[in-house]
Amino acid sequence: MSLTDELKEFAEKVGLDIVRVASAEPFLEAAERIKDQIRRGFRPRWKIEEIDTFCNPRSLLPDANSVVVAAECYLTSEPIDLSKPSEPHGRIARYTWRNYYYDVKMKLKIVADFLKKRVGSGFRFRCYSNGPLAEKPMAQRAGVGWYGKHGIIVTRQYGSWIVLGELICNVKLEEDEPLDEYCGNCRACIEACPTGAIVEPYILDTQKCLQSITHRQMVMPDHIREIWGDRLYGCTTCQEACPINRKVKPKDRKPDYGYVGPSLPLMSILEMNECEYRRRFGKNQIGEPWVSFGAIQRNAAVALGNIGDAVAIPVLARKLKTSRSMIVKMHVAWALEKIGGQDAKLALKQALRGKLNTEVRKEIEEALKQINK
């Protein structure tokens, strides 16, 4: 048995669902594709000058020869909403119910230890999951899966219900071939996207994507608020529409690390301060520093507005008075308008008596107009 075969067998015993190998050569085509999307305005926060590094494993390990690409299925058969009477919840995207990224990374480190024992002291490596390199091109080259038209890697066994991880090493391993598969004429994910963010097959406009908006500090346009539903973090609508994904049987893998669950109580999220939020969810990606706390509270307000339960009015009213975030206040006012009724109207009127910036005042005045119609 070759070293590569031994590695794959060991990795599967550790609990990685798919393990394949790609070369560590730079991903030149992927880099050009990403640069083109930046030029077209679909990735406004990305910088063209950083993409060559992002698509080159040797930018992190100069003598890299191989990339071991792993996938772990996160699909479980748990309930998708834990709401209770008088406790409305906001939904969390499946991939972040637990910190599967951390789970994959820790398993890859165990695989790295296995390789080091076989290779010796000259072995060098880096392990990542959701890290600083372009994961999807690596997965595609290794034959873990192929690109779905939503831009997510689709596998034969688990659809796109996977997280990826990579072990970059200086050992030369036997490389796997890419899969000769694609999604054919299917357009289910494109047609399902609520904002039309999949502007053409394989091209995503991140400015429209709810998954991208979910952690960005920005004012949501009204039409986005209306279709936001009861989301708190993330969106998997395009994945749920995929015919391949619908056939996948849950693995029910439930690592303990970073557990958040399928939904969280929205009023509690609005009543937290940022320190409490980071302390409670810091082991999950929803608590990562790059996720805006203001965006999370904005999401909670919009979700409460769409759910429409008047039980949230006192919490929303307090938040309208006490929040220091203009963006949070604007969306809280919108939520009170959506819920409606005399208590919501009173809360909005009382807020107008305080010191407000122009944008918040306009949002409150518009909310009152809508309630009075």
C-alpha positions in Angstrom: 0.0 0.0 0.0 1.4 3.4 -1.0 1.8 6.3 1.5 -1.1 8.1 -0.2 -3.4 5.1 0.3 -2.3 4.7 3.9 -3.0 8.4 4.5 -6.5 8.2 3.0 -7.4 5.1 4.9 -6.2 6.7 8.2 -8.0 9.9 7.4 -11.3 8.1 6.9 -10.8 6.3 10.2 -10.3 9.7 11.9 -13.8 10.7 10.6 -13.2 12.6 7.4 -15.8 11.7 4.8 -13.8 12.4 1.6 -10.1 12.6 1.3 -8.3 13.3 -2.0 -5.0 14.9 -3.1 -4.1 17.7 -5.5 -0.8 19.3 -6.5 0.2 22.5 -4.8 0.8 24.3 -8.1 -0.9 27.8 -8.1 -4.5 28.0 -9.2 -4.0 30.3 -12.1 -7.4 29.9 -13.7 -9.2 30.4 -10.4 -7.2 33.5 -9.8 -8.2 35.0 -13.1 -11.8 34.1 -12.6 -11.9 35.8 -9.2 -10.2 38.9 -10.6 -12.8 39.1 -13.3 -15.6 39.0 -10.8 -13.9 41.8 -8.8 -13.7 43.9 -12.0 -17.4 43.3 -12.6 -18.3 44.6 -9.2 -19.5 41.2 -7.7 -16.8 41.1 -5.0 -16.4 44.7 -3.9 -14.5 44.0 -0.7 -11.9 41.9 -2.4 -8.6 43.4 -3.7 -7.2 42.2 -7.0 -3.6 42.5 -5.8 -4.2 39.9 -3.1 -5.8 37.2 -5.3 -2.6 35.6 -6.6 -1.5 34.9 -3.0 -5.0 33.7 -2.1 -4.8 31.1 -5.0 -1.3 29.9 -4.3 -0.6 27.3 -1.6 3.1 28.1 -1.8 2.4 31.6 -0.5 1.9 29.9 2.9 4.3 26.9 2.6 7.0 27.8 0.0 8.2 24.2 -0.5 4.6 22.7 -0.7 4.2 19.8 -3.1 0.8 18.4 -2.3 -2.6 19.4 -0.9 -4.7 16.9 1.0 -8.3 18.1 0.6 -10.9 16.8 3.0 -14.6 17.1 3.2 -16.9 16.5 6.1 -20.7 16.2 5.8 -22.6 18.4 8.3 -26.2 17.4 7.4 -28.1 16.2 10.5 -31.7 15.2 11.1 -32.3 17.8 13.9 -35.3 20.2 14.0 -34.6 23.4 12.1 -36.3 25.7 14.6 -36.4 25.7 18.4 -38.9 28.5 18.8 -41.2 28.3 21.8 -44.5 30.2 22.5 -43.6 33.8 23.3 -39.9 33.1 22.4 -39.4 33.7 18.6 -36.2 32.3 17.2 -34.0 33.3 14.3 -32.7 30.5 12.1 -29.0 29.7 11.8 -27.7 28.3 8.5 -26.9 24.5 8.8 -23.2 24.7 8.3 -22.8 26.7 11.4 -25.0 24.8 13.9 -21.6 23.6 15.2 -18.0 24.6 14.3 -17.4 21.9 11.7 -14.5 23.9 10.4 -12.7 23.4 13.6 -13.6 19.7 13.7 -12.1 19.2 10.2 -9.0 21.2 11.0 -8.3 19.2 14.2 -8.8 15.9 12.3 -6.3 17.1 9.6 -3.8 17.8 12.3 -4.1 14.2 13.4 -3.5 13.2 9.8 -0.5 15.5 9.7 0.9 13.7 12.8 0.4 10.4 11.0 2.3 11.7 8.0 5.1 13.1 10.1 5.7 9.6 11.7 6.0 8.1 8.2 8.1 10.8 6.6 10.3 12.0 9.5 11.7 15.3 10.8 11.8 17.0 7.4 8.0 17.0 7.2 6.4 20.5 7.0 2.7 21.3 6.7 -0.1 23.8 7.2 -3.7 22.9 8.1 -6.7 25.1 7.3 -10.5 25.0 7.1 -12.3 28.2 6.0 -8.8 29.6 6.0 -6.7 32.1 4.0 -6.5 30.1 0.7 -9.0 29.4 -2.1 -10.5 26.1 -0.9 -12.9 25.5 -3.7 -10.3 25.4 -6.5 -8.3 22.9 -4.4 -11.4 20.7 -3.9 -12.2 20.8 -7.6 -8.6 19.9 -8.7 -8.5 17.1 -6.2 -11.8 15.6 -7.4 -13.6 16.1 -4.1 -16.5 17.5 -6.1 -17.4 19.9 -8.9 -18.6 23.5 -8.9 -22.4 23.8 -8.7 -24.0 26.7 -10.4 -24.3 28.5 -7.1 -20.5 28.4 -6.8 -20.4 25.8 -4.1 -18.6 22.5 -4.4 -21.0 19.6 -4.9 -19.9 16.0 -4.1 -21.3 12.7 -5.3 -22.0 11.4 -1.8 -23.0 14.4 0.2 -24.1 17.1 -2.3 -22.9 20.5 -1.1 -23.7 19.7 2.6 -20.0 19.8 3.4 -17.2 21.9 4.9 -13.8 21.7 3.4 -10.3 21.5 4.9 -6.8 21.3 3.6 -3.5 19.9 4.7 -0.7 21.5 2.6 2.6 19.6 2.9 6.0 19.3 1.4 5.6 15.6 0.7 4.9 14.5 -2.9 1.7 12.4 -2.8 -0.1 10.6 -5.6 -2.6 13.1 -7.1 -6.2 12.4 -7.9 -8.0 13.5 -11.0 -10.8 16.1 -11.1 -14.3 14.6 -11.5 -15.8 14.7 -15.0 -19.2 15.8 -13.6 -21.3 18.9 -13.6 -24.9 20.0 -13.0 -26.1 19.7 -16.6 -29.1 21.8 -17.5 -30.3 22.1 -13.9 -31.0 25.7 -12.8 -32.8 25.0 -9.5 -30.3 26.9 -7.3 -30.3 29.9 -9.7 -34.1 30.1 -9.7 -34.4 29.5 -5.9 -32.1 32.4 -4.9 -34.5 35.0 -3.3 -32.4 38.0 -4.4 -31.2 36.8 -7.8 -27.6 36.8 -6.5 -26.6 34.0 -8.8 -26.4 36.3 -11.8 -25.3 33.6 -14.2 -24.1 30.0 -13.7 -21.1 29.9 -11.3 -21.1 33.7 -10.8 -22.4 35.2 -7.5 -23.0 38.8 -6.8 -22.0 39.0 -3.1 -23.7 42.4 -2.8 -27.1 40.6 -3.3 -26.3 37.4 -1.5 -28.1 37.0 1.8 -25.3 34.8 3.1 -22.9 37.7 2.5 -25.2 40.4 3.8 -25.8 38.4 7.0 -22.4 39.4 8.6 -21.9 42.8 6.9 -22.6 46.1 8.6 -24.9 47.8 6.1 -28.5 49.2 5.8 -30.7 46.6 4.3 -32.8 47.8 1.4 -36.5 47.4 2.0 -36.9 44.6 -0.5 -34.2 42.6 1.3 -35.9 43.1 4.6 -39.1 41.8 3.2 -37.5 38.5 2.0 -35.2 38.1 4.9 -37.7 36.0 6.8 -36.7 34.7 10.2 -33.0 34.3 9.4 -30.5 35.3 12.0 -27.3 34.1 10.4 -26.6 32.7 6.9 -28.7 31.4 4.0 -28.8 28.0 2.4 -31.8 28.5 0.1 -29.8 27.6 -3.0 -28.5 24.4 -1.4 -32.0 23.4 -0.2 -33.2 23.7 -3.8 -30.5 21.4 -5.2 -31.9 18.0 -6.4 -28.7 16.3 -5.4 -28.8 17.7 -1.9 -32.4 16.5 -1.4 -31.2 12.9 -1.8 -28.5 13.1 0.8 -29.0 11.1 3.9 -28.0 12.9 7.1 -24.7 11.8 8.7 -25.8 13.1 12.0 -22.3 14.0 13.0 -22.5 16.3 16.0 -19.2 17.6 17.2 -19.5 19.4 20.6 -17.2 22.3 19.8 -18.8 25.6 19.0 -22.4 24.4 19.3 -25.0 27.0 18.5 -27.9 25.0 17.2 -30.5 25.5 14.5 -32.0 28.7 15.9 -31.5 31.3 18.7 -33.9 33.4 20.7 -34.0 36.8 18.9 -35.0 38.9 21.9 -32.0 37.6 23.9 -29.7 38.5 21.0 -31.1 42.1 21.0 -30.6 42.4 24.7 -27.0 41.3 24.7 -24.0 43.6 24.6 -21.1 42.7 22.3 -18.9 41.3 25.1 -21.6 38.9 26.1 -22.2 37.9 22.5 -18.5 37.2 21.8 -18.1 35.3 25.1 -21.1 33.1 24.4 -20.5 32.4 20.7 -16.7 32.9 20.3 -16.1 29.3 19.5 -18.5 29.4 16.6 -18.0 31.3 13.4 -21.0 33.6 14.3 -18.8 34.9 17.1 -15.7 35.5 14.9 -14.3 39.1 15.0 -15.0 39.6 11.3 -18.8 39.0 11.9 -20.3 42.4 12.8 -22.2 42.4 16.0 -24.3 45.3 14.7 -25.2 43.2 11.7 -26.3 40.3 13.9 -28.6 42.7 16.0 -29.9 44.2 12.8 -30.7 40.7 11.5 -32.5 39.9 14.8 -34.6 43.0 14.5 -35.6 42.3 10.9 -36.4 38.7 11.8 -38.7 39.8 14.6 -40.4 42.2 12.3 -41.1 39.5 9.8 -42.3 37.0 12.5 -44.7 39.7 13.7 -45.1 38.6 17.3 -46.1 41.5 19.5 -44.3 39.9 22.4 -41.1 41.5 21.0 -42.4 45.1 21.2 -41.0 45.9 24.7 -37.5 44.6 23.7 -37.6 46.5 20.4 -38.8 49.7 22.2 -35.9 49.5 24.6 -33.4 48.9 21.9 -34.7 51.9 19.9 -33.9 54.0 22.9 -30.6 52.5 24.0 -28.7 51.3 21.0 -25.7 53.3 19.9 -25.9 51.9 16.4 -27.7 53.9 13.8 -28.1 50.8 11.6 -29.6 48.7 14.5 -32.1 51.6 15.4 -33.2 51.9 11.8 -34.1 48.2 11.5 -35.7 48.1 14.9 -38.0 51.0 13.8 -38.9 48.9 10.7 -39.6 45.9 12.9 -42.0 47.9 15.1 -43.8 49.1 11.9 -44.1 45.5 10.7 -45.5 44.3 14.0 -47.8 47.3 14.2 -50.5 48.1 16.8 -50.8 50.8 19.4 -47.9 49.6 21.5 -45.5 49.7 18.5 -46.9 53.1 17.5 -46.3 54.5 21.0 -42.7 53.2 21.1 -42.0 54.9 17.8 -43.5 58.2 18.9 -41.6 58.2 22.2 -38.4 57.5 20.3 -38.9 60.7 18.2 -38.7 62.8 21.3 -35.0 61.8 21.8 -31.9 63.0 20.0 -31.7 61.2 16.7 -29.6 61.4 13.6 -31.3 62.2 10.3 -31.4 58.6 9.0 -33.0 57.1 12.1 -35.5 59.9 12.4 -36.6 59.4 8.8 -36.9 55.6 9.4 -39.1 56.2 12.4 -41.3 58.8 10.7 -41.8 56.5 7.7 -42.7 53.6 10.1 -45.3 55.8 11.8 -46.8 56.7 8.4 -47.1 53.1 7.4 -48.7 52.1 10.8 -51.2 55.0 10.4 -52.3 53.9 6.9 
